[in-house]
Structures are given as structure tokens and as C-alpha cells.
Amino acid sequence: MLFDNSYARLPDRFFAPVLPVPVAEPGLIAVNAALAAEMGLDAKALAGPDWIAVFAGNRVPDGAHPLAQAYAGHQFGNWVPQLGDGRAVLLGEVVGPDQRRWDVQLKGAGRTPFSRGGDGRAWVGPVIREYLVSEAMAALGVPTTRALAAVTTGEMVYREGAFPGAVLCRVAPSHLRVGTFQFFSARGDEAAVALLVDMAIERHYPGVSGALGLLQAAVKAQARLVAQWMSLGFIHGVMNTDNSHVGGITIDYGPCAFMDQYHPDRVFSSIDRQGRYAYSNQAQIAVWNMAQLATCLLPLISSDRDTAIELATEAVHMFAPIYEAEWLARFRAKIGLVTDHDGDQQLVEVLLQRMAVQGADFTRVFRGLSEGDAMPEFTEPDALSDWVGDWTTRLAAEGRTAAQAQVGMLGVNPAIIPRNHRIEEAIVAAVAGDFAPFHRLNAALATPFHAKPDDPLRAAPWPDQVVRQTFCGT
């Protein structure tokens, strides 16, 4: 693994140089062989003792320049002028065979100058959760950070109890957040913001020009990303601006969750007591985050503030029509429609309303429609039967039957998702030293559309298995 370090070549105020804190006894949990190949790396070598030591923070590889990035952010709407990587260390960047640049970061690698009273460590639970969910998102075609490897540390981490420590090696095209721009904008450092604009364009949006071009591209990417989340029943859980990526990728899998029973106001995060980041609020929060990015870019959009505000406002207002079109396109595909019709949104919304009233499972309803029978997901089957009649009539207007539509639906409605209770099972086993459930679930999530009907990982949780809250894990 050869490192380049464009972020380390930025001025000192962008980061704090920091070494990972060594651990007692590194042990391998997993290496992502498919991702390693995509990055041009040798998975077998990465599973060897030298690289296990790197992933644990015990060895700094040649060419790496470890650092913690500076950023700020709005957390649940409250401004925090300095956050930064408090338990993550960026080793550097790997340039893949296709010339794509990958940040290589260790999460749980110890305290940094940005740590706020914590130990900088992670326990095995959050590491397994992020590994499973981020890789599941990638398999579902959602832009996301990725998990290259995970290791145990041989040490205990103390939260509400004592748990085995672990480190996640996370990779991404960058770790540029809205909060990264906010950190410098709040300090009046236009030169730093301009450098970030150039880097964000180079990493994510080649071909666009200037701060306004970056804002427009970021708004479009965020709108499409959140529409994908919605189409999968995914709830990020903590959409603070420091967790909002300017490249339009999903980042920071803390109290995230995929819904079982559908309800638009579903919240899982234990710290989201007001439902700010509920499923149904995600689009409007993404707009709010993009408005914060726009504020940072105003001086670079135009020297005339009124002109800059007008142009930035127009860019942010692009979100709604793009999101609405993307949301409808994805839900059309989920019910097998291939043409546009004025009544399609109502058709989808009626189905979702019935699901909410009946407490139907989001993933199993759409997969059931794809396989020919979603009735068992409803406590009152009649609640679906008249909708099915409207749906088949709508398909007939395209000259297609339900059976013909279902061929395409099987490729967009997953059979397996990283359900909360399955993740918890894997975590409980891992705490006891058994990683077999993690590996089984990870393997199944790699092919989410191809599970057999009797695969137990497809099942919704029994009442005593339901997970009602998820936690940040820090």
C-alpha cells in the first residue's frame, strides 16, 4: 500500500499531526477482499501480521502521514465551533489502479488533539455495526464510506460497562464534511475555504467550476442520496452538519437503522429525543445542511453579498425538485413501473399509508410484491387487496402484467438488509469472542437481492427481538 498525502500538504491549520495509539494485542476480525482488489491492494497481505499491526495503530506504514482533521458543525441544530476527529486518524491516501483516491482512516485509534474528554477508542459493537451497514449500503448501490478491515485490540473499552476494543479501517474518496467548510468559514478564513472548494471539486465533481458549481453539485448529490435512503427505509440517525458529506456519500454510521415496521416518523437514535432526524425529516434536514454549506461559500460565489445570496439560494432550492423526482423514480421502480403517470405518487403514498396503519414491514412488503405475495405482511389482508387492484390496473396501462413487472422489481427490492436485531446478535457474539455471526451476515449482505425465500436472515424480528433504540457508540 503506497500512500500519497494531499491533505497533509494543506496548511497546518487544516489538521493536527497525530500518531495512532498502539494497542496491546491486535487480532484480525475481517479484511474486505473485494474492496481491496478495487483499490489495487493484496487482500492476503492485508490479512498478515504487518498490516494487522497497521490497522490496529501499532505500526505506521511507509509514506503515511497520520493526522486528525479539523472541522466544526451543527449538532442537533446547535453550533459547535470545534469538533474534529476525536477518535480517528487519517493515515493518508491510496491511489487505485483507476486513479481514484481513497482516504485510509483508522476509527478508534486513540485520543487526538480534538478529543473532547473521551478516550478516543471504539469498542467492538460500533465497529461491527459500521462495517456491516456501510458494506450493505455499498452492495445496495448507495454512495457510502467503506470498511476495508476491522481488528480487535486486546484491550477493554469502558462505556456503560467493559467491552472488547476494536478499530475500523474506513476508506472513502474523502472525508470532507459540511462541517469542514464551517470550521474555516466561522473563522473568516476565506483562503482555507477556497482550498477546500478546489479539493472537493477534484475529488468528487471534476468538471464543475468554482464555489457555486460545487454547491450546485453537492445539492444534487445530497438530494439523490437521501432519496435512496428513503427508498430503502434507511434512517441515518444523526444528520449533523459534521456528518454531512459534501461528496454526497453516506458517512458516520452511529445510531443508524433500517426500519422493520414502517412508519414515517420512525426514530431509533437514543439521543434524538425530539425526532429531528426521523425518517420523514431526512430530506428537509439535508436541505438545511446544504444551506449551511451555502453560507460558507457566499464570499467565493460573488463579491457582492446580495448577488451571492441570490445565487446560493437558487442552488439550495434545486434540492426539492431533484429529490422529489428521484424519490418518485425509485419508488416507481420498487412497484415495477417504467413510465410516468400523474397518479403514480398517490399510488405509492397510499401503499405507504396502508403500511403505516398496519405496521407492515417496509422491506418485506416490497420484496413480497416482487415475489408475488405481500399479503402476509398485513394484519388485515384486505388493506392491501384493493391497492393491488389499482396497481395491476396501472401496470396494464403500460401493457404489462404483475409477473412481468416483478422481474425488474426483484433487482431493486432487497430480500436482506442489515436488520437491527441481526446486527445486535452479531455484536453480542463478538463480545463473547465469536465472529461467525458477523461473517455470515456480512456475506449475505453482499448479495442482498439474491437470498432464497427460506433464508432466516430475511425474517422480520419477533416481538422480543425488536430493537427500538440505537446508540452512537462513542
VENMOFEN-V858209 format. One record per backbone hydrogen bond with DSSP energy under -0.5 kcal/mol. CO is the residue of the C=O (numbers start at 1). NH is the residue of the N-H. E is the energy in kcal/mol with one decimal. If there is no record, write none. Layout:
CO&NH&E  CO&NH&E
//
This chain:
2&95&-0.5  4&93&-2.9  5&9&-0.8  6&9&-0.7  7&10&-1.4  11&14&-2.1  12&15&-1.5  14&70&-2.2  16&68&-2.4  20&22&-0.6  27&152&-3.4  30&150&-2.2  31&33&-1.3  32&36&-2.5  33&37&-2.3  34&38&-1.8  35&39&-1.9  36&41&-3.3  37&40&-1.2  41&43&-0.8  42&46&-2.1  43&47&-1.3  45&48&-1.6  45&51&-0.6  48&52&-2.2  49&53&-2.0  50&54&-1.2  51&55&-2.9  52&56&-1.6  53&57&-0.8  53&58&-2.5  53&59&-1.2  54&57&-0.9  59&61&-0.6  61&64&-1.8  66&18&-1.2  67&90&-3.3  68&16&-2.3  69&85&-2.3  71&83&-3.2  73&75&-0.6  73&80&-2.6  74&76&-0.6  74&241&-1.6  75&78&-1.8  78&75&-3.0  80&73&-1.5  84&86&-1.0  85&114&-0.6  86&112&-0.5  87&108&-3.8  87&109&-1.3  89&91&-0.7  89&106&-3.0  90&67&-1.6  91&65&-2.1  92&104&-2.5  93&4&-3.3  94&96&-0.6  94&102&-2.9  96&99&-2.2  100&96&-3.1  102&94&-2.7  103&105&-0.5  103&172&-1.2  104&91&-2.5  104&92&-1.0  105&107&-0.6  105&170&-2.5  106&89&-2.3  106&108&-0.5  106&109&-0.6  107&168&-2.0  108&122&-0.5  109&21&-2.9  112&115&-1.9  119&111&-0.6  120&110&-2.3  122&166&-2.4  123&127&-1.3  124&128&-2.4  125&129&-2.6  126&130&-2.5  127&131&-2.3  128&132&-2.8  129&133&-2.7  130&134&-2.4  131&135&-1.9  132&136&-2.0  133&137&-2.6  134&138&-1.9  135&139&-2.1  136&140&-1.6  137&142&-2.7  138&141&-1.4  143&250&-2.3  146&148&-0.6  146&171&-2.1  148&32&-3.0  149&169&-3.1  150&29&-2.7  150&30&-1.8  151&167&-2.4  152&27&-1.8  153&25&-2.9  155&165&-3.2  157&159&-0.6  157&163&-2.9  161&159&-3.0  161&163&-0.5  163&157&-3.7  164&124&-2.5  165&153&-1.6  166&122&-0.6  167&151&-2.3  168&107&-3.2  168&170&-0.9  169&148&-2.7  169&149&-1.2  170&105&-2.9  171&146&-3.0  172&103&-3.7  175&177&-0.6  176&246&-1.9  176&247&-0.5  177&180&-0.6  177&181&-1.2  178&182&-2.1  179&72&-2.4  179&183&-2.0  180&184&-1.0  181&185&-2.5  182&186&-2.6  184&187&-0.7  184&189&-2.5  185&188&-1.8  188&190&-1.4  189&193&-1.9  190&194&-2.5  191&195&-1.8  192&196&-2.1  193&197&-2.4  194&198&-2.0  195&199&-2.2  196&200&-3.0  197&201&-2.3  198&202&-2.3  199&203&-2.6  200&204&-2.5  200&205&-0.8  201&205&-1.1  205&208&-2.1  208&207&-0.5  209&213&-1.2  210&214&-2.2  211&215&-2.5  212&216&-2.7  213&217&-2.2  214&218&-2.8  215&219&-2.6  216&220&-2.1  217&221&-2.4  218&222&-2.7  219&223&-2.4  220&224&-2.1  221&225&-2.3  222&226&-2.7  223&227&-1.8  224&228&-1.8  225&229&-2.3  226&230&-2.6  227&231&-1.9  228&232&-0.8  229&232&-1.3  229&233&-0.6  229&234&-2.5  230&233&-1.1  233&259&-2.9  234&236&-0.5  235&257&-2.0  238&240&-1.5  240&243&-1.8  241&178&-0.7  241&179&-1.5  241&244&-1.1  243&245&-0.6  244&178&-2.7  245&248&-1.7  249&245&-0.6  250&145&-2.0  252&254&-1.5  254&256&-0.9  257&235&-3.1  260&362&-2.9  263&266&-1.9  264&280&-2.2  266&279&-2.1  268&470&-2.0  269&272&-1.1  271&273&-1.2  272&275&-0.7  275&278&-1.6  277&237&-0.5  278&281&-1.4  278&282&-0.6  279&282&-1.2  281&285&-2.1  282&286&-2.1  283&287&-2.0  284&288&-2.0  285&289&-2.6  286&290&-2.2  287&291&-2.1  288&292&-1.5  289&293&-1.8  290&294&-2.5  291&295&-2.0  292&296&-1.5  293&297&-1.4  294&298&-0.9  295&298&-0.6  297&300&-1.3  297&301&-1.3  298&301&-0.8  298&302&-1.6  303&305&-0.7  304&308&-2.6  305&309&-2.8  306&310&-2.2  307&311&-2.5  308&312&-2.7  309&313&-2.6  310&314&-2.0  311&315&-1.9  312&316&-2.5  313&317&-2.4  314&318&-0.5  315&318&-1.2  316&319&-1.7  317&321&-0.6  318&322&-1.7  319&323&-3.3  320&324&-2.9  321&325&-2.1  322&326&-2.5  323&327&-3.3  324&328&-2.2  325&329&-2.3  326&330&-2.4  327&331&-2.3  328&332&-2.7  329&333&-2.0  330&334&-1.7  331&335&-1.2  332&335&-0.8  332&337&-2.6  333&336&-1.4  341&344&-2.1  343&347&-2.0  344&348&-2.4  345&349&-2.8  346&350&-2.6  347&351&-1.6  348&352&-2.4  349&353&-2.5  350&354&-2.4  351&355&-2.4  352&356&-2.4  353&357&-2.3  354&358&-2.2  355&359&-1.0  355&360&-2.3  360&262&-3.2  361&365&-2.2  362&366&-1.6  363&367&-2.3  364&368&-2.5  365&369&-2.4  366&370&-1.6  367&371&-1.7  368&372&-0.9  368&373&-2.4  374&377&-1.8  375&378&-2.2  379&381&-0.5  380&383&-2.8  381&384&-1.8  381&385&-1.5  382&386&-1.0  384&388&-2.6  385&389&-1.6  386&390&-1.8  387&391&-2.8  388&392&-2.8  389&393&-1.8  390&394&-2.2  391&395&-2.5  392&396&-2.1  393&397&-1.2  395&398&-1.5  395&400&-2.0  396&399&-1.5  401&405&-2.2  402&406&-2.4  403&407&-0.7  404&407&-0.7  404&408&-0.6  405&408&-0.7  405&409&-1.8  406&410&-1.8  408&411&-1.3  409&412&-1.5  409&413&-1.9  412&414&-0.7  417&419&-2.1  419&423&-2.3  420&424&-2.6  421&425&-1.9  422&426&-2.1  423&427&-2.3  424&428&-2.8  425&429&-2.2  426&430&-2.2  427&431&-2.6  428&432&-1.1  429&434&-2.9  430&433&-1.9  433&435&-0.7  435&439&-2.3  436&440&-2.5  437&441&-2.3  438&442&-2.7  439&443&-2.3  440&444&-2.0  441&445&-2.4  442&446&-0.8  443&446&-0.5  444&447&-1.3  445&448&-0.7  447&450&-1.5  448&415&-2.8  448&416&-1.7  452&455&-2.0  455&458&-1.9  456&459&-1.2  462&465&-2.6  462&466&-0.8  463&466&-0.7  466&468&-0.6  470&270&-2.5
//
